[in-house]
Amino acid sequence: MGQKLRFKVEGMMCEGCVSTLRKALSRETDVSDIVISLERHELELTVQGTSVTPTRILQIVEDAGYSAAQRP
């Protein structure tokens, strides 16, 4: 069982944005169970192991063109 992480994501405007972000996150082999809510501007995912950190997720989101902050 992995670690669930939640983030607030700003800048997503449409389902195309959700798709772009999902694709970027899916490239990480240790990331699963990606749930992105356009309405709530939230991202929730599961990380296996220690190779993908919250900082890495923030970098992926920002590289995709959005801003994010980790939520408790």
Distance bins in CASP14 RR format, pairs under 12 A and 6 or more apart:
PFRMAT RR
TARGET T0000
AUTHOR 0000-0000-0000
RMODE 2
METHOD distances of the structure
MODEL  1
1 32 0 0 0 0 0 1 0 0 0 0 0
1 33 0 0 0 0 0 1 0 0 0 0 0
1 46 0 0 0 0 1 0 0 0 0 0 0
1 47 0 0 0 0 0 1 0 0 0 0 0
1 48 0 0 0 0 1 0 0 0 0 0 0
1 49 0 0 0 0 0 1 0 0 0 0 0
2 30 0 0 0 0 1 0 0 0 0 0 0
2 31 0 0 0 0 0 1 0 0 0 0 0
2 32 0 0 0 0 1 0 0 0 0 0 0
2 33 0 0 0 0 1 0 0 0 0 0 0
2 45 0 0 0 0 0 1 0 0 0 0 0
2 46 1 0 1 0 0 0 0 0 0 0 0
2 47 1 0 0 1 0 0 0 0 0 0 0
2 48 1 0 1 0 0 0 0 0 0 0 0
2 49 1 0 0 1 0 0 0 0 0 0 0
2 50 0 0 0 0 0 1 0 0 0 0 0
2 52 0 0 0 0 0 1 0 0 0 0 0
3 30 0 0 0 0 0 1 0 0 0 0 0
3 31 0 0 0 0 0 1 0 0 0 0 0
3 32 0 0 0 0 0 1 0 0 0 0 0
3 33 0 0 0 0 0 1 0 0 0 0 0
3 44 0 0 0 0 0 1 0 0 0 0 0
3 45 0 0 0 0 1 0 0 0 0 0 0
3 46 1 0 0 1 0 0 0 0 0 0 0
3 47 1 0 1 0 0 0 0 0 0 0 0
3 48 0 0 0 0 1 0 0 0 0 0 0
3 49 1 0 0 1 0 0 0 0 0 0 0
3 50 0 0 0 0 1 0 0 0 0 0 0
3 51 0 0 0 0 0 1 0 0 0 0 0
3 52 0 0 0 0 1 0 0 0 0 0 0
3 53 0 0 0 0 0 1 0 0 0 0 0
3 54 0 0 0 0 1 0 0 0 0 0 0
3 57 0 0 0 0 0 1 0 0 0 0 0
3 70 0 0 0 0 0 1 0 0 0 0 0
4 31 0 0 0 0 0 1 0 0 0 0 0
4 32 0 0 0 0 0 1 0 0 0 0 0
4 33 1 0 0 1 0 0 0 0 0 0 0
4 34 0 0 0 0 0 1 0 0 0 0 0
4 35 0 0 0 0 1 0 0 0 0 0 0
4 43 0 0 0 0 0 1 0 0 0 0 0
4 44 1 0 0 1 0 0 0 0 0 0 0
4 45 1 0 0 1 0 0 0 0 0 0 0
4 46 1 0 1 0 0 0 0 0 0 0 0
4 47 0 0 0 0 1 0 0 0 0 0 0
4 48 0 0 0 0 0 1 0 0 0 0 0
4 54 0 0 0 0 0 1 0 0 0 0 0
4 57 0 0 0 0 0 1 0 0 0 0 0
4 70 0 0 0 0 0 1 0 0 0 0 0
4 71 0 0 0 0 0 1 0 0 0 0 0
4 72 0 0 0 0 0 1 0 0 0 0 0
5 25 0 0 0 0 0 1 0 0 0 0 0
5 28 0 0 0 0 0 1 0 0 0 0 0
5 30 0 0 0 0 0 1 0 0 0 0 0
5 31 0 0 0 0 1 0 0 0 0 0 0
5 32 0 0 0 0 0 1 0 0 0 0 0
5 33 0 0 0 0 0 1 0 0 0 0 0
5 34 0 0 0 0 0 1 0 0 0 0 0
5 35 0 0 0 0 0 1 0 0 0 0 0
5 42 0 0 0 0 0 1 0 0 0 0 0
5 43 0 0 0 0 1 0 0 0 0 0 0
5 44 1 0 0 1 0 0 0 0 0 0 0
5 45 1 0 1 0 0 0 0 0 0 0 0
5 46 1 0 0 1 0 0 0 0 0 0 0
5 47 1 0 1 0 0 0 0 0 0 0 0
5 48 0 0 0 0 0 1 0 0 0 0 0
5 52 0 0 0 0 1 0 0 0 0 0 0
5 53 0 0 0 0 1 0 0 0 0 0 0
5 54 1 0 1 0 0 0 0 0 0 0 0
5 55 0 0 0 0 0 1 0 0 0 0 0
5 56 0 0 0 0 0 1 0 0 0 0 0
5 57 1 0 0 1 0 0 0 0 0 0 0
5 58 0 0 0 0 0 1 0 0 0 0 0
5 60 0 0 0 0 0 1 0 0 0 0 0
5 61 0 0 0 0 0 1 0 0 0 0 0
5 68 0 0 0 0 0 1 0 0 0 0 0
5 69 0 0 0 0 0 1 0 0 0 0 0
5 70 1 0 0 1 0 0 0 0 0 0 0
5 71 0 0 0 0 1 0 0 0 0 0 0
5 72 0 0 0 0 0 1 0 0 0 0 0
6 33 0 0 0 0 0 1 0 0 0 0 0
6 34 0 0 0 0 0 1 0 0 0 0 0
6 35 0 0 0 0 1 0 0 0 0 0 0
6 36 0 0 0 0 0 1 0 0 0 0 0
6 37 0 0 0 0 0 1 0 0 0 0 0
6 40 0 0 0 0 0 1 0 0 0 0 0
6 41 0 0 0 0 0 1 0 0 0 0 0
6 42 1 0 0 1 0 0 0 0 0 0 0
6 43 1 0 0 1 0 0 0 0 0 0 0
6 44 1 0 1 0 0 0 0 0 0 0 0
6 45 0 0 0 0 1 0 0 0 0 0 0
6 46 0 0 0 0 0 1 0 0 0 0 0
6 47 0 0 0 0 0 1 0 0 0 0 0
6 54 0 0 0 0 1 0 0 0 0 0 0
6 57 0 0 0 0 0 1 0 0 0 0 0
6 68 0 0 0 0 0 1 0 0 0 0 0
6 69 0 0 0 0 1 0 0 0 0 0 0
6 70 1 0 0 1 0 0 0 0 0 0 0
6 71 1 0 1 0 0 0 0 0 0 0 0
6 72 1 0 0 1 0 0 0 0 0 0 0
7 21 0 0 0 0 0 1 0 0 0 0 0
7 25 0 0 0 0 0 1 0 0 0 0 0
7 34 0 0 0 0 0 1 0 0 0 0 0
7 35 0 0 0 0 0 1 0 0 0 0 0
7 36 0 0 0 0 1 0 0 0 0 0 0
7 37 0 0 0 0 0 1 0 0 0 0 0
7 40 0 0 0 0 0 1 0 0 0 0 0
7 41 0 0 0 0 1 0 0 0 0 0 0
7 42 1 0 0 1 0 0 0 0 0 0 0
7 43 1 0 1 0 0 0 0 0 0 0 0
7 44 1 0 0 1 0 0 0 0 0 0 0
7 45 0 0 0 0 1 0 0 0 0 0 0
7 47 0 0 0 0 0 1 0 0 0 0 0
7 54 0 0 0 0 1 0 0 0 0 0 0
7 55 0 0 0 0 0 1 0 0 0 0 0
7 56 0 0 0 0 0 1 0 0 0 0 0
7 57 1 0 0 1 0 0 0 0 0 0 0
7 58 1 0 0 1 0 0 0 0 0 0 0
7 59 0 0 0 0 0 1 0 0 0 0 0
7 60 0 0 0 0 0 1 0 0 0 0 0
7 61 1 0 0 1 0 0 0 0 0 0 0
7 62 0 0 0 0 0 1 0 0 0 0 0
7 66 0 0 0 0 1 0 0 0 0 0 0
7 67 0 0 0 0 1 0 0 0 0 0 0
7 68 1 0 1 0 0 0 0 0 0 0 0
7 69 1 0 0 1 0 0 0 0 0 0 0
7 70 1 0 1 0 0 0 0 0 0 0 0
7 71 1 0 0 1 0 0 0 0 0 0 0
7 72 0 0 0 0 0 1 0 0 0 0 0
8 36 0 0 0 0 0 1 0 0 0 0 0
8 37 0 0 0 0 0 1 0 0 0 0 0
8 40 0 0 0 0 1 0 0 0 0 0 0
8 41 1 0 1 0 0 0 0 0 0 0 0
8 42 1 0 0 1 0 0 0 0 0 0 0
8 43 1 0 0 1 0 0 0 0 0 0 0
8 44 0 0 0 0 0 1 0 0 0 0 0
8 58 0 0 0 0 0 1 0 0 0 0 0
8 61 0 0 0 0 0 1 0 0 0 0 0
8 66 0 0 0 0 0 1 0 0 0 0 0
8 67 0 0 0 0 1 0 0 0 0 0 0
8 68 1 0 0 1 0 0 0 0 0 0 0
8 69 1 0 1 0 0 0 0 0 0 0 0
8 70 0 0 0 0 1 0 0 0 0 0 0
8 71 1 0 1 0 0 0 0 0 0 0 0
8 72 0 0 0 0 0 1 0 0 0 0 0
9 17 0 0 0 0 1 0 0 0 0 0 0
9 18 0 0 0 0 1 0 0 0 0 0 0
9 20 0 0 0 0 0 1 0 0 0 0 0
9 21 1 0 0 1 0 0 0 0 0 0 0
9 22 0 0 0 0 0 1 0 0 0 0 0
9 24 0 0 0 0 0 1 0 0 0 0 0
9 25 0 0 0 0 0 1 0 0 0 0 0
9 34 0 0 0 0 0 1 0 0 0 0 0
9 35 0 0 0 0 0 1 0 0 0 0 0
9 36 1 0 0 1 0 0 0 0 0 0 0
9 37 0 0 0 0 1 0 0 0 0 0 0
9 38 0 0 0 0 1 0 0 0 0 0 0
9 39 0 0 0 0 0 1 0 0 0 0 0
9 40 0 0 0 0 1 0 0 0 0 0 0
9 41 1 0 1 0 0 0 0 0 0 0 0
9 42 1 0 0 1 0 0 0 0 0 0 0
9 43 1 0 1 0 0 0 0 0 0 0 0
9 44 0 0 0 0 0 1 0 0 0 0 0
9 45 0 0 0 0 0 1 0 0 0 0 0
9 57 0 0 0 0 0 1 0 0 0 0 0
9 58 0 0 0 0 1 0 0 0 0 0 0
9 60 0 0 0 0 0 1 0 0 0 0 0
9 61 1 0 0 1 0 0 0 0 0 0 0
9 62 0 0 0 0 0 1 0 0 0 0 0
9 64 0 0 0 0 1 0 0 0 0 0 0
9 65 0 0 0 0 1 0 0 0 0 0 0
9 66 1 0 1 0 0 0 0 0 0 0 0
9 67 1 0 0 1 0 0 0 0 0 0 0
9 68 1 0 1 0 0 0 0 0 0 0 0
9 69 0 0 0 0 1 0 0 0 0 0 0
9 70 0 0 0 0 0 1 0 0 0 0 0
9 71 0 0 0 0 1 0 0 0 0 0 0
10 17 0 0 0 0 0 1 0 0 0 0 0
10 21 0 0 0 0 0 1 0 0 0 0 0
10 38 0 0 0 0 0 1 0 0 0 0 0
10 40 0 0 0 0 0 1 0 0 0 0 0
10 41 1 0 0 1 0 0 0 0 0 0 0
10 42 0 0 0 0 0 1 0 0 0 0 0
10 43 0 0 0 0 0 1 0 0 0 0 0
10 61 0 0 0 0 1 0 0 0 0 0 0
10 62 0 0 0 0 0 1 0 0 0 0 0
10 65 0 0 0 0 0 1 0 0 0 0 0
10 66 1 0 0 1 0 0 0 0 0 0 0
10 67 1 0 1 0 0 0 0 0 0 0 0
10 68 1 0 0 1 0 0 0 0 0 0 0
10 69 0 0 0 0 1 0 0 0 0 0 0
11 17 1 0 0 1 0 0 0 0 0 0 0
11 18 0 0 0 0 0 1 0 0 0 0 0
11 20 0 0 0 0 0 1 0 0 0 0 0
11 21 0 0 0 0 1 0 0 0 0 0 0
11 36 0 0 0 0 0 1 0 0 0 0 0
11 38 0 0 0 0 1 0 0 0 0 0 0
11 41 1 0 0 1 0 0 0 0 0 0 0
11 43 0 0 0 0 0 1 0 0 0 0 0
11 61 0 0 0 0 1 0 0 0 0 0 0
11 62 0 0 0 0 0 1 0 0 0 0 0
11 64 0 0 0 0 0 1 0 0 0 0 0
11 65 1 0 0 1 0 0 0 0 0 0 0
11 66 1 0 1 0 0 0 0 0 0 0 0
11 67 1 0 0 1 0 0 0 0 0 0 0
11 68 0 0 0 0 1 0 0 0 0 0 0
12 18 1 0 0 1 0 0 0 0 0 0 0
12 19 0 0 0 0 0 1 0 0 0 0 0
12 20 0 0 0 0 1 0 0 0 0 0 0
12 21 1 0 0 1 0 0 0 0 0 0 0
12 22 0 0 0 0 0 1 0 0 0 0 0
12 36 1 0 0 1 0 0 0 0 0 0 0
12 37 0 0 0 0 1 0 0 0 0 0 0
12 38 1 0 1 0 0 0 0 0 0 0 0
12 39 0 0 0 0 1 0 0 0 0 0 0
12 40 0 0 0 0 0 1 0 0 0 0 0
12 41 1 0 0 1 0 0 0 0 0 0 0
12 42 0 0 0 0 1 0 0 0 0 0 0
12 43 0 0 0 0 1 0 0 0 0 0 0
12 61 0 0 0 0 1 0 0 0 0 0 0
12 64 0 0 0 0 1 0 0 0 0 0 0
12 65 0 0 0 0 1 0 0 0 0 0 0
12 66 1 0 0 1 0 0 0 0 0 0 0
12 67 0 0 0 0 0 1 0 0 0 0 0
12 68 0 0 0 0 0 1 0 0 0 0 0
13 20 0 0 0 0 0 1 0 0 0 0 0
13 21 0 0 0 0 0 1 0 0 0 0 0
13 38 0 0 0 0 1 0 0 0 0 0 0
13 39 0 0 0 0 0 1 0 0 0 0 0
13 41 0 0 0 0 0 1 0 0 0 0 0
13 65 0 0 0 0 0 1 0 0 0 0 0
13 66 0 0 0 0 1 0 0 0 0 0 0
14 20 0 0 0 0 1 0 0 0 0 0 0
14 21 0 0 0 0 0 1 0 0 0 0 0
14 36 0 0 0 0 0 1 0 0 0 0 0
14 38 1 0 0 1 0 0 0 0 0 0 0
14 39 0 0 0 0 0 1 0 0 0 0 0
15 21 0 0 0 0 0 1 0 0 0 0 0
15 22 0 0 0 0 0 1 0 0 0 0 0
15 36 0 0 0 0 1 0 0 0 0 0 0
15 37 0 0 0 0 0 1 0 0 0 0 0
15 38 1 0 0 1 0 0 0 0 0 0 0
15 39 0 0 0 0 0 1 0 0 0 0 0
16 22 0 0 0 0 1 0 0 0 0 0 0
16 23 0 0 0 0 1 0 0 0 0 0 0
16 36 0 0 0 0 0 1 0 0 0 0 0
16 38 0 0 0 0 1 0 0 0 0 0 0
16 64 0 0 0 0 0 1 0 0 0 0 0
16 66 0 0 0 0 0 1 0 0 0 0 0
17 23 0 0 0 0 0 1 0 0 0 0 0
17 24 0 0 0 0 0 1 0 0 0 0 0
17 36 0 0 0 0 1 0 0 0 0 0 0
17 37 0 0 0 0 0 1 0 0 0 0 0
17 38 1 0 0 1 0 0 0 0 0 0 0
17 41 0 0 0 0 0 1 0 0 0 0 0
17 43 0 0 0 0 0 1 0 0 0 0 0
17 61 0 0 0 0 0 1 0 0 0 0 0
17 64 0 0 0 0 1 0 0 0 0 0 0
17 65 0 0 0 0 1 0 0 0 0 0 0
17 66 1 0 0 1 0 0 0 0 0 0 0
18 24 0 0 0 0 0 1 0 0 0 0 0
18 25 0 0 0 0 0 1 0 0 0 0 0
18 34 0 0 0 0 1 0 0 0 0 0 0
18 35 0 0 0 0 0 1 0 0 0 0 0
18 36 1 0 1 0 0 0 0 0 0 0 0
18 37 0 0 0 0 1 0 0 0 0 0 0
18 38 1 0 1 0 0 0 0 0 0 0 0
18 39 0 0 0 0 0 1 0 0 0 0 0
18 40 0 0 0 0 0 1 0 0 0 0 0
18 41 0 0 0 0 0 1 0 0 0 0 0
18 42 0 0 0 0 0 1 0 0 0 0 0
18 43 0 0 0 0 1 0 0 0 0 0 0
18 61 0 0 0 0 0 1 0 0 0 0 0
18 64 0 0 0 0 0 1 0 0 0 0 0
18 66 0 0 0 0 0 1 0 0 0 0 0
19 25 0 0 0 0 0 1 0 0 0 0 0
19 26 0 0 0 0 0 1 0 0 0 0 0
19 34 0 0 0 0 0 1 0 0 0 0 0
19 36 0 0 0 0 1 0 0 0 0 0 0
19 38 0 0 0 0 0 1 0 0 0 0 0
19 64 0 0 0 0 0 1 0 0 0 0 0
20 26 0 0 0 0 0 1 0 0 0 0 0
20 27 0 0 0 0 0 1 0 0 0 0 0
20 36 0 0 0 0 0 1 0 0 0 0 0
20 38 0 0 0 0 0 1 0 0 0 0 0
20 60 0 0 0 0 0 1 0 0 0 0 0
20 61 0 0 0 0 0 1 0 0 0 0 0
20 63 0 0 0 0 0 1 0 0 0 0 0
20 64 1 0 1 0 0 0 0 0 0 0 0
20 65 0 0 0 0 1 0 0 0 0 0 0
20 66 0 0 0 0 1 0 0 0 0 0 0
21 27 0 0 0 0 0 1 0 0 0 0 0
21 31 0 0 0 0 0 1 0 0 0 0 0
21 34 0 0 0 0 1 0 0 0 0 0 0
21 35 0 0 0 0 0 1 0 0 0 0 0
21 36 1 0 1 0 0 0 0 0 0 0 0
21 37 0 0 0 0 0 1 0 0 0 0 0
21 38 0 0 0 0 1 0 0 0 0 0 0
21 41 0 0 0 0 0 1 0 0 0 0 0
21 42 0 0 0 0 0 1 0 0 0 0 0
21 43 1 0 0 1 0 0 0 0 0 0 0
21 45 0 0 0 0 0 1 0 0 0 0 0
21 57 0 0 0 0 0 1 0 0 0 0 0
21 60 0 0 0 0 1 0 0 0 0 0 0
21 61 1 0 0 1 0 0 0 0 0 0 0
21 62 0 0 0 0 0 1 0 0 0 0 0
21 63 0 0 0 0 0 1 0 0 0 0 0
21 64 1 0 1 0 0 0 0 0 0 0 0
21 65 0 0 0 0 1 0 0 0 0 0 0
21 66 1 0 0 1 0 0 0 0 0 0 0
21 67 0 0 0 0 0 1 0 0 0 0 0
21 68 0 0 0 0 1 0 0 0 0 0 0
22 28 0 0 0 0 0 1 0 0 0 0 0
22 31 0 0 0 0 0 1 0 0 0 0 0
22 32 0 0 0 0 0 1 0 0 0 0 0
22 33 0 0 0 0 0 1 0 0 0 0 0
22 34 1 0 1 0 0 0 0 0 0 0 0
22 35 0 0 0 0 1 0 0 0 0 0 0
22 36 1 0 0 1 0 0 0 0 0 0 0
22 37 0 0 0 0 0 1 0 0 0 0 0
22 38 0 0 0 0 0 1 0 0 0 0 0
22 43 0 0 0 0 1 0 0 0 0 0 0
22 44 0 0 0 0 0 1 0 0 0 0 0
22 45 0 0 0 0 1 0 0 0 0 0 0
22 60 0 0 0 0 0 1 0 0 0 0 0
22 61 0 0 0 0 0 1 0 0 0 0 0
22 64 0 0 0 0 1 0 0 0 0 0 0
22 66 0 0 0 0 0 1 0 0 0 0 0
23 31 0 0 0 0 0 1 0 0 0 0 0
23 34 0 0 0 0 1 0 0 0 0 0 0
23 36 0 0 0 0 0 1 0 0 0 0 0
23 60 0 0 0 0 0 1 0 0 0 0 0
23 63 0 0 0 0 0 1 0 0 0 0 0
23 64 0 0 0 0 1 0 0 0 0 0 0
24 31 0 0 0 0 1 0 0 0 0 0 0
24 34 0 0 0 0 0 1 0 0 0 0 0
24 36 0 0 0 0 0 1 0 0 0 0 0
24 43 0 0 0 0 0 1 0 0 0 0 0
24 45 0 0 0 0 0 1 0 0 0 0 0
24 56 0 0 0 0 0 1 0 0 0 0 0
24 57 0 0 0 0 0 1 0 0 0 0 0
24 59 0 0 0 0 0 1 0 0 0 0 0
24 60 1 0 1 0 0 0 0 0 0 0 0
24 61 1 0 0 1 0 0 0 0 0 0 0
24 62 0 0 0 0 0 1 0 0 0 0 0
24 63 1 0 0 1 0 0 0 0 0 0 0
24 64 1 0 1 0 0 0 0 0 0 0 0
24 65 0 0 0 0 1 0 0 0 0 0 0
24 66 0 0 0 0 1 0 0 0 0 0 0
24 68 0 0 0 0 0 1 0 0 0 0 0
25 31 1 0 1 0 0 0 0 0 0 0 0
25 32 0 0 0 0 1 0 0 0 0 0 0
25 33 0 0 0 0 0 1 0 0 0 0 0
25 34 1 0 1 0 0 0 0 0 0 0 0
25 35 0 0 0 0 0 1 0 0 0 0 0
25 36 0 0 0 0 1 0 0 0 0 0 0
25 43 1 0 0 1 0 0 0 0 0 0 0
25 44 0 0 0 0 0 1 0 0 0 0 0
25 45 1 0 0 1 0 0 0 0 0 0 0
25 46 0 0 0 0 0 1 0 0 0 0 0
25 47 0 0 0 0 0 1 0 0 0 0 0
25 52 0 0 0 0 1 0 0 0 0 0 0
25 56 0 0 0 0 0 1 0 0 0 0 0
25 57 1 0 0 1 0 0 0 0 0 0 0
25 58 0 0 0 0 0 1 0 0 0 0 0
25 59 0 0 0 0 0 1 0 0 0 0 0
25 60 1 0 1 0 0 0 0 0 0 0 0
25 61 1 0 0 1 0 0 0 0 0 0 0
25 63 0 0 0 0 0 1 0 0 0 0 0
25 64 0 0 0 0 1 0 0 0 0 0 0
25 66 0 0 0 0 0 1 0 0 0 0 0
25 68 0 0 0 0 0 1 0 0 0 0 0
26 32 0 0 0 0 1 0 0 0 0 0 0
26 33 0 0 0 0 0 1 0 0 0 0 0
26 34 1 0 0 1 0 0 0 0 0 0 0
26 36 0 0 0 0 0 1 0 0 0 0 0
26 45 0 0 0 0 1 0 0 0 0 0 0
26 52 0 0 0 0 0 1 0 0 0 0 0
26 60 0 0 0 0 0 1 0 0 0 0 0
26 64 0 0 0 0 0 1 0 0 0 0 0
27 34 0 0 0 0 0 1 0 0 0 0 0
27 52 0 0 0 0 0 1 0 0 0 0 0
27 56 0 0 0 0 0 1 0 0 0 0 0
27 57 0 0 0 0 0 1 0 0 0 0 0
27 60 1 0 0 1 0 0 0 0 0 0 0
27 63 0 0 0 0 0 1 0 0 0 0 0
27 64 0 0 0 0 0 1 0 0 0 0 0
28 34 0 0 0 0 1 0 0 0 0 0 0
28 45 0 0 0 0 1 0 0 0 0 0 0
28 46 0 0 0 0 0 1 0 0 0 0 0
28 47 0 0 0 0 1 0 0 0 0 0 0
28 48 0 0 0 0 1 0 0 0 0 0 0
28 49 0 0 0 0 0 1 0 0 0 0 0
28 51 0 0 0 0 1 0 0 0 0 0 0
28 52 1 0 1 0 0 0 0 0 0 0 0
28 53 0 0 0 0 0 1 0 0 0 0 0
28 56 1 0 0 1 0 0 0 0 0 0 0
28 57 0 0 0 0 1 0 0 0 0 0 0
28 59 0 0 0 0 0 1 0 0 0 0 0
28 60 1 0 0 1 0 0 0 0 0 0 0
28 61 0 0 0 0 0 1 0 0 0 0 0
28 63 0 0 0 0 0 1 0 0 0 0 0
29 47 0 0 0 0 0 1 0 0 0 0 0
29 48 0 0 0 0 1 0 0 0 0 0 0
29 49 0 0 0 0 0 1 0 0 0 0 0
29 51 0 0 0 0 1 0 0 0 0 0 0
29 52 0 0 0 0 1 0 0 0 0 0 0
30 45 0 0 0 0 0 1 0 0 0 0 0
30 46 0 0 0 0 1 0 0 0 0 0 0
30 47 1 0 1 0 0 0 0 0 0 0 0
30 48 1 0 1 0 0 0 0 0 0 0 0
30 49 1 0 1 0 0 0 0 0 0 0 0
30 50 0 0 0 0 1 0 0 0 0 0 0
30 51 1 0 1 0 0 0 0 0 0 0 0
30 52 1 0 1 0 0 0 0 0 0 0 0
30 53 0 0 0 0 0 1 0 0 0 0 0
30 56 0 0 0 0 1 0 0 0 0 0 0
30 57 0 0 0 0 0 1 0 0 0 0 0
31 43 0 0 0 0 0 1 0 0 0 0 0
31 44 0 0 0 0 0 1 0 0 0 0 0
31 45 1 0 1 0 0 0 0 0 0 0 0
31 46 1 0 0 1 0 0 0 0 0 0 0
31 47 1 0 1 0 0 0 0 0 0 0 0
31 48 1 0 0 1 0 0 0 0 0 0 0
31 49 0 0 0 0 0 1 0 0 0 0 0
31 51 0 0 0 0 1 0 0 0 0 0 0
31 52 1 0 1 0 0 0 0 0 0 0 0
31 53 0 0 0 0 0 1 0 0 0 0 0
31 54 0 0 0 0 0 1 0 0 0 0 0
31 56 0 0 0 0 1 0 0 0 0 0 0
31 57 1 0 0 1 0 0 0 0 0 0 0
31 60 0 0 0 0 1 0 0 0 0 0 0
31 61 0 0 0 0 0 1 0 0 0 0 0
32 44 0 0 0 0 0 1 0 0 0 0 0
32 45 1 0 0 1 0 0 0 0 0 0 0
32 46 1 0 1 0 0 0 0 0 0 0 0
32 47 0 0 0 0 1 0 0 0 0 0 0
32 48 1 0 0 1 0 0 0 0 0 0 0
32 49 0 0 0 0 0 1 0 0 0 0 0
32 52 0 0 0 0 0 1 0 0 0 0 0
33 43 0 0 0 0 0 1 0 0 0 0 0
33 44 1 0 0 1 0 0 0 0 0 0 0
33 45 1 0 1 0 0 0 0 0 0 0 0
33 46 1 0 1 0 0 0 0 0 0 0 0
33 47 0 0 0 0 1 0 0 0 0 0 0
33 48 0 0 0 0 0 1 0 0 0 0 0
34 42 0 0 0 0 0 1 0 0 0 0 0
34 43 1 0 0 1 0 0 0 0 0 0 0
34 44 1 0 0 1 0 0 0 0 0 0 0
34 45 1 0 1 0 0 0 0 0 0 0 0
34 46 0 0 0 0 1 0 0 0 0 0 0
34 47 0 0 0 0 0 1 0 0 0 0 0
34 52 0 0 0 0 0 1 0 0 0 0 0
34 57 0 0 0 0 0 1 0 0 0 0 0
34 60 0 0 0 0 0 1 0 0 0 0 0
34 61 0 0 0 0 0 1 0 0 0 0 0
35 42 1 0 0 1 0 0 0 0 0 0 0
35 43 1 0 0 1 0 0 0 0 0 0 0
35 44 1 0 1 0 0 0 0 0 0 0 0
35 45 1 0 0 1 0 0 0 0 0 0 0
35 46 0 0 0 0 1 0 0 0 0 0 0
36 42 1 0 0 1 0 0 0 0 0 0 0
36 43 1 0 1 0 0 0 0 0 0 0 0
36 44 1 0 0 1 0 0 0 0 0 0 0
36 45 0 0 0 0 1 0 0 0 0 0 0
36 61 0 0 0 0 0 1 0 0 0 0 0
36 64 0 0 0 0 0 1 0 0 0 0 0
36 66 0 0 0 0 0 1 0 0 0 0 0
36 68 0 0 0 0 0 1 0 0 0 0 0
37 43 1 0 0 1 0 0 0 0 0 0 0
37 44 0 0 0 0 1 0 0 0 0 0 0
37 71 0 0 0 0 0 1 0 0 0 0 0
38 66 0 0 0 0 0 1 0 0 0 0 0
40 71 0 0 0 0 0 1 0 0 0 0 0
41 61 0 0 0 0 0 1 0 0 0 0 0
41 66 0 0 0 0 1 0 0 0 0 0 0
41 67 0 0 0 0 0 1 0 0 0 0 0
41 68 0 0 0 0 1 0 0 0 0 0 0
41 69 0 0 0 0 0 1 0 0 0 0 0
41 71 0 0 0 0 0 1 0 0 0 0 0
42 61 0 0 0 0 0 1 0 0 0 0 0
42 66 0 0 0 0 0 1 0 0 0 0 0
42 68 0 0 0 0 1 0 0 0 0 0 0
42 69 0 0 0 0 0 1 0 0 0 0 0
42 70 0 0 0 0 0 1 0 0 0 0 0
42 71 1 0 0 1 0 0 0 0 0 0 0
43 54 0 0 0 0 0 1 0 0 0 0 0
43 57 1 0 0 1 0 0 0 0 0 0 0
43 58 0 0 0 0 0 1 0 0 0 0 0
43 60 0 0 0 0 0 1 0 0 0 0 0
43 61 1 0 0 1 0 0 0 0 0 0 0
43 64 0 0 0 0 0 1 0 0 0 0 0
43 66 0 0 0 0 1 0 0 0 0 0 0
43 67 0 0 0 0 0 1 0 0 0 0 0
43 68 1 0 0 1 0 0 0 0 0 0 0
43 69 0 0 0 0 0 1 0 0 0 0 0
43 70 0 0 0 0 1 0 0 0 0 0 0
43 71 0 0 0 0 1 0 0 0 0 0 0
44 57 0 0 0 0 0 1 0 0 0 0 0
44 68 0 0 0 0 0 1 0 0 0 0 0
44 70 0 0 0 0 0 1 0 0 0 0 0
44 71 0 0 0 0 1 0 0 0 0 0 0
45 52 0 0 0 0 1 0 0 0 0 0 0
45 54 0 0 0 0 0 1 0 0 0 0 0
45 56 0 0 0 0 0 1 0 0 0 0 0
45 57 1 0 0 1 0 0 0 0 0 0 0
45 60 0 0 0 0 0 1 0 0 0 0 0
45 61 0 0 0 0 0 1 0 0 0 0 0
45 68 0 0 0 0 0 1 0 0 0 0 0
45 70 0 0 0 0 0 1 0 0 0 0 0
45 71 0 0 0 0 0 1 0 0 0 0 0
46 52 0 0 0 0 0 1 0 0 0 0 0
46 57 0 0 0 0 0 1 0 0 0 0 0
47 53 1 0 0 1 0 0 0 0 0 0 0
47 54 0 0 0 0 1 0 0 0 0 0 0
47 55 0 0 0 0 0 1 0 0 0 0 0
47 56 0 0 0 0 1 0 0 0 0 0 0
47 57 1 0 0 1 0 0 0 0 0 0 0
47 60 0 0 0 0 0 1 0 0 0 0 0
47 70 0 0 0 0 0 1 0 0 0 0 0
49 56 0 0 0 0 0 1 0 0 0 0 0
50 56 0 0 0 0 0 1 0 0 0 0 0
51 57 0 0 0 0 0 1 0 0 0 0 0
52 58 0 0 0 0 0 1 0 0 0 0 0
52 59 0 0 0 0 0 1 0 0 0 0 0
52 60 0 0 0 0 1 0 0 0 0 0 0
53 59 0 0 0 0 1 0 0 0 0 0 0
53 60 0 0 0 0 0 1 0 0 0 0 0
53 70 0 0 0 0 0 1 0 0 0 0 0
54 60 0 0 0 0 0 1 0 0 0 0 0
54 61 0 0 0 0 0 1 0 0 0 0 0
54 68 0 0 0 0 1 0 0 0 0 0 0
54 69 0 0 0 0 0 1 0 0 0 0 0
54 70 1 0 1 0 0 0 0 0 0 0 0
54 71 0 0 0 0 0 1 0 0 0 0 0
54 72 0 0 0 0 0 1 0 0 0 0 0
55 61 0 0 0 0 0 1 0 0 0 0 0
55 62 0 0 0 0 0 1 0 0 0 0 0
55 68 0 0 0 0 0 1 0 0 0 0 0
55 69 0 0 0 0 0 1 0 0 0 0 0
55 70 0 0 0 0 1 0 0 0 0 0 0
56 62 0 0 0 0 0 1 0 0 0 0 0
56 63 0 0 0 0 0 1 0 0 0 0 0
56 68 0 0 0 0 0 1 0 0 0 0 0
56 70 0 0 0 0 0 1 0 0 0 0 0
57 63 0 0 0 0 0 1 0 0 0 0 0
57 64 0 0 0 0 0 1 0 0 0 0 0
57 66 0 0 0 0 0 1 0 0 0 0 0
57 68 1 0 0 1 0 0 0 0 0 0 0
57 69 0 0 0 0 0 1 0 0 0 0 0
57 70 1 0 0 1 0 0 0 0 0 0 0
57 71 0 0 0 0 0 1 0 0 0 0 0
58 64 0 0 0 0 0 1 0 0 0 0 0
58 65 0 0 0 0 0 1 0 0 0 0 0
58 66 0 0 0 0 0 1 0 0 0 0 0
58 67 0 0 0 0 1 0 0 0 0 0 0
58 68 1 0 1 0 0 0 0 0 0 0 0
58 69 1 0 0 1 0 0 0 0 0 0 0
58 70 1 0 0 1 0 0 0 0 0 0 0
58 71 0 0 0 0 0 1 0 0 0 0 0
59 65 0 0 0 0 0 1 0 0 0 0 0
59 66 0 0 0 0 0 1 0 0 0 0 0
59 67 0 0 0 0 0 1 0 0 0 0 0
59 68 0 0 0 0 1 0 0 0 0 0 0
60 66 0 0 0 0 1 0 0 0 0 0 0
60 68 0 0 0 0 1 0 0 0 0 0 0
61 67 1 0 0 1 0 0 0 0 0 0 0
61 68 1 0 1 0 0 0 0 0 0 0 0
61 69 0 0 0 0 1 0 0 0 0 0 0
61 70 0 0 0 0 0 1 0 0 0 0 0
62 68 1 0 0 1 0 0 0 0 0 0 0
62 69 0 0 0 0 0 1 0 0 0 0 0
END
